[in-house]
């Protein structure tokens, strides 16, 4: 049986700087920011925006 195997990586994307009393408040402001998106494509241009050191997270497999 064949399987497709995907390597899942984590990366970071700079969202912005936010004035806040706590880190949780800053994260909430970032989440509401128009510069934040849950879906980030990695075209050539966007690839320049992600952190330089993506970290391997896990493998994911599915049968073909």
N, C-alpha and C positions, 0 to 999 in steps of 0.2 A: 504494500500500500504506500502511495506517495503522500507526503505531507509538505505543506508550505510552512516555512519557519521564518518568523519575523524577529528581529532583534529590536527590543524596545529600549530607547535611550531617553534620558532626561536632559533638557537644555534650559538655559535661562534667557529671558528676554527683558530688557530694560523697559519698564512701563512709564516711569517718571519720578519726580520728587514731590512729596506731599507733606504739608504742614499738619502735624497731628500730635496729640498728647501721648499716644501709645502706639506700639507696633501694630496691634490689632486694628486700631482706628485708621492707620496709614494703609493697611491692606484693604480695608473696606473702601476707602477713598479710591485706591488703585482699581479695585474691582468695578467701581462705578464710572471710572474714567473712560472717555471715548477711545483712548489709546490702547485699552485692554481688549483682548479678544480670546475666546476659548479655542478658536481654530486658527492656527498660524501655519500658513503654507511655507515651504522651504524652497522657493524659487531662488535663483542666483542672487537676486537683490536682497531678499529676506534672509538668506543664509548668512549675510554679512552682519545681521542684527543679533543673531543668537550668540550665546557664550562660546568662547573658544574651546571649552573642554566639556563636550557632552559626556555624560556618564552612562555606562551600560546599566540597565535596570533588570531586565529579564528576557527570556525567550517566550514567544507565544507561537503555538502551532495550530494548524487546522488541516484536516484531511482534504485531499484533492478529489 
